[in-house]
Amino acid sequence: MTKAEIVNEIAKNTGINRDDVLKTVEAFMESVKGSLAQNENVYLRGFGSFIVKERAEKTARNISKNTTITIPAHKIPAFKPSKEFTAQVK
């Protein structure tokens, strides 16, 4: 499902103007991205959590040059679904 399909579905179910729904969805996504960028997790009860995970430093291989490189420790965004969400998908 794409963002446009989500917006259309919400607009159809709620009767709210499609443009208003689009602005709301985009504002939600910007809020989540902004919070994660500031290293703050976002918890949505009954849905899941958007969290920042720490990746440890590791050694990797550059196959084309046949050399070893070190990938520094870094942070990545992740989503962890709630138990109710996971049960509903099963």
C-alpha positions in Angstrom: 0.0 0.0 0.0 1.4 3.4 -1.0 1.0 6.7 0.8 -1.5 7.8 -1.8 -3.6 4.7 -1.2 -3.4 5.3 2.6 -4.6 8.9 2.2 -7.4 7.8 -0.1 -8.5 5.1 2.4 -8.5 7.5 5.3 -10.4 10.2 3.3 -13.0 7.6 2.3 -13.5 6.2 5.8 -13.6 9.6 7.6 -15.2 11.9 5.1 -12.3 14.4 5.5 -11.0 16.2 2.5 -8.1 14.3 0.8 -5.8 17.3 0.9 -6.3 17.7 4.6 -5.6 14.0 5.2 -2.4 14.2 3.0 -1.2 17.2 5.1 -1.9 15.3 8.3 -0.1 12.1 7.1 2.9 14.1 6.0 3.0 16.0 9.2 2.9 12.7 11.2 5.8 11.3 9.2 7.8 14.5 9.7 7.2 14.4 13.4 8.4 10.8 13.6 11.5 11.5 11.5 12.2 14.6 13.6 11.9 12.7 16.9 14.1 9.9 15.6 16.7 12.4 14.4 16.9 13.8 17.9 17.4 10.2 19.2 13.9 10.1 20.7 11.7 7.0 20.3 8.0 7.2 19.3 5.6 4.9 21.0 2.1 4.3 19.6 0.1 2.1 22.0 -1.6 -0.8 20.1 0.4 -0.2 17.0 4.2 -0.2 17.7 7.3 1.8 18.3 9.6 3.7 16.0 13.0 3.3 17.7 16.6 4.3 17.1 18.9 1.2 17.1 22.7 1.3 17.7 24.8 -0.6 15.2 28.2 -1.6 16.5 31.4 -1.0 14.5 32.2 -3.9 12.2 34.8 -5.0 9.7 33.6 -5.6 6.1 35.2 -6.5 2.7 35.4 -4.3 -0.4 35.2 -7.1 -3.0 36.2 -5.0 -6.0 39.5 -3.9 -4.4 39.9 -7.0 -2.2 40.5 -4.8 0.9 39.2 -4.8 4.4 37.3 -1.7 5.6 35.9 -0.7 8.9 32.3 0.5 9.1 32.0 2.8 12.1 29.3 2.5 14.8 26.1 4.2 13.7 22.4 4.6 14.4 19.5 3.4 12.3 15.7 3.9 12.5 13.6 0.7 13.1 10.0 -0.2 13.8 8.9 -2.7 16.4 5.3 -3.8 16.1 3.1 -4.2 19.3 2.0 -7.6 20.4 -1.6 -6.8 19.3 -0.4 -5.8 15.9 1.8 -8.9 15.5 -1.1 -11.1 16.6 -3.5 -9.5 14.1 -1.0 -10.1 11.2 -0.5 -13.8 12.1 
